[in-house]
Amino acid sequence: MIGRFNHVAIAVPNLEEASKKYREVLGAKVSEPQPEPDHGVTVVFVELPNTKVELLHPLGEKSPIQGFLDKNPSGGIHHICYEVEDIIAAREQLKATGARVLGDGNPKIGAHGNPVLFLHPKDFYGTLVELEQAKPAA
């Protein structure tokens, strides 16, 4: 069911500082901040040859990332993301096995412009898993 590893997301208390560190200390290509109000985050993408690192910062008072940072003030890994060919088929297969899809179970459009779902961390060994529908091959 799961395909390519898409990204690892790291919650950061200071997005500008984290972007600068990846850019200047690690020499990475770092995108401009991108607000994602539907998800309550501002994201920055660190582009790597084989994947991405997504830096997350709270956007708005009800951001789920703020709760994470309240528990982990210096930041940390928030979730990992795998691609799937068909997000609805993946959701149905997961639900049939008893895996819990967070929210109302319907995909939202994620920061990459593709449908995404999140799976309950208690079902995946303490790891929040994001599934992202892969873009069709060109």
Sequence and secondary structure as in RCSB ss.txt:
>XXXX:A:sequence
MIGRFNHVAIAVPNLEEASKKYREVLGAKVSEPQPEPDHGVTVVFVELPNTKVELLHPLGEKSPIQGFLDKNPSG
GIHHICYEVEDIIAAREQLKATGARVLGDGNPKIGAHGNPVLFLHPKDFYGTLVELEQAKPAA
>XXXX:A:secstr
 EEEEEEEEEE S HHHHHHIIIIIS  EE   EEETTTTEEEEEEE SS EEEEEEE STT HHHHHHHHSTT 
EEEEEEEEES HHHHHHHHHHTT  B TTS  EE TTSSEEEEE GGGTTT  EEEEE     
